[in-house]
């Protein structure tokens, strides 16, 4: 069964209709760092998310008040699979990631985080 169908089925069965704030409150984020600027990290992560989460679509938007960027990966039913917030101290970009329970069931958060940051 293709990954997209598995993710859609798991999302439907688990009733995961989370919004961004709820997802952030459910667990501590995993944080990764990069020497690339935030925009390059966000674009790279969005591409990786769409590649790993077949059928997912991503959006990049600014985070008000922080100067950072947010990447959101959504499924075909518009449910949220993952959120990443990228900030920078001028030298290093930090990407904090939150994962829906759907991704916890398919593979662990650490594995997803590493795949989402690959090459970023």
C-alpha positions as CSV (number, residue, x, y, z in Angstrom):
1,X,0.0,0.0,0.0
2,X,1.5,3.4,-1.0
3,X,2.7,5.7,1.8
4,X,0.0,8.2,1.0
5,X,-2.8,5.7,1.5
6,X,-1.3,4.5,4.7
7,X,-1.0,8.1,6.1
8,X,-4.5,8.9,5.0
9,X,-5.9,5.7,6.5
10,X,-4.1,6.2,9.8
11,X,-5.2,9.9,10.0
12,X,-8.8,8.9,9.4
13,X,-8.7,6.1,12.0
14,X,-7.0,8.2,14.6
15,X,-9.2,11.2,14.2
16,X,-6.2,13.6,14.2
17,X,-7.8,17.0,13.5
18,X,-5.1,19.0,15.2
19,X,-4.4,22.7,14.6
20,X,-0.9,24.1,14.8
21,X,-1.1,25.3,18.4
22,X,-2.4,22.0,19.6
23,X,0.3,20.1,17.9
24,X,3.0,22.4,19.4
25,X,1.5,21.8,22.9
26,X,1.4,18.0,22.7
27,X,5.1,17.4,22.9
28,X,8.5,19.0,23.1
29,X,10.0,19.7,19.7
30,X,13.0,18.0,18.2
31,X,15.6,20.6,17.3
32,X,18.3,20.4,14.6
33,X,20.8,23.0,13.5
34,X,22.3,24.1,10.2
35,X,24.8,26.6,9.0
36,X,22.5,27.6,6.1
37,X,20.3,30.7,6.3
38,X,16.7,30.1,7.5
39,X,15.1,30.6,4.0
40,X,17.4,27.9,2.5
41,X,16.7,25.6,5.4
42,X,12.9,26.1,5.1
43,X,13.0,25.5,1.3
44,X,15.1,22.4,1.7
45,X,12.9,21.0,4.5
46,X,9.7,21.7,2.5
47,X,11.2,19.8,-0.5
48,X,12.3,16.9,1.8
49,X,8.9,16.8,3.5
50,X,7.1,16.5,0.2
51,X,9.5,13.8,-0.9
52,X,9.2,11.7,2.3
53,X,5.5,12.2,2.9
54,X,4.2,11.3,-0.5
55,X,1.1,13.3,-1.4
56,X,1.8,15.9,1.3
57,X,1.9,19.6,0.4
58,X,3.9,22.2,2.3
59,X,3.7,25.9,2.9
60,X,6.4,28.3,4.1
61,X,5.3,31.4,5.9
62,X,6.9,34.0,8.2
63,X,6.4,33.7,12.0
64,X,5.2,37.0,13.4
65,X,7.4,38.6,16.0
66,X,10.4,36.2,15.7
67,X,11.7,36.9,12.2
68,X,11.7,33.1,11.7
69,X,10.0,30.9,9.1
70,X,7.5,28.1,9.5
71,X,7.1,25.1,7.3
72,X,3.8,23.1,7.6
73,X,3.3,19.7,5.9
74,X,-0.3,18.8,5.3
75,X,-2.0,15.7,4.0
76,X,-4.5,15.5,1.2
77,X,-7.3,15.9,3.7
78,X,-5.5,19.1,5.0
79,X,-4.6,17.5,8.3
80,X,-1.2,18.6,9.7
81,X,1.6,16.0,9.6
82,X,4.5,18.2,10.7
83,X,5.5,21.7,11.6
84,X,9.0,23.2,11.6
85,X,9.9,26.6,12.9
86,X,13.3,27.9,11.7
87,X,15.1,30.7,13.5
88,X,18.6,32.1,13.3
89,X,21.1,33.7,15.6
90,X,23.0,35.1,12.6
91,X,25.4,32.2,12.4
92,X,23.4,29.1,12.9
93,X,19.8,28.3,11.9
94,X,17.8,26.1,14.3
95,X,14.8,24.1,13.2
96,X,12.4,23.0,15.8
97,X,9.9,20.3,14.6
98,X,6.7,18.9,15.9
99,X,5.1,15.8,14.5
100,X,1.5,14.6,14.4
101,X,0.6,11.2,15.9
102,X,0.2,9.9,12.4
103,X,4.0,10.2,11.9
104,X,4.6,8.7,15.3
105,X,2.8,5.6,14.1
106,X,4.5,5.4,10.7
107,X,8.0,6.1,11.8
108,X,9.6,7.7,14.8
109,X,10.0,11.5,15.2
110,X,13.8,11.2,15.2
111,X,13.8,9.4,11.9
112,X,11.4,11.9,10.4
113,X,13.4,14.8,11.7
114,X,16.7,13.5,10.2
115,X,15.0,12.9,6.8
116,X,13.4,16.4,6.8
117,X,16.8,18.0,7.6
118,X,18.8,15.9,5.1
119,X,21.1,18.2,3.1
120,X,19.7,21.3,4.8
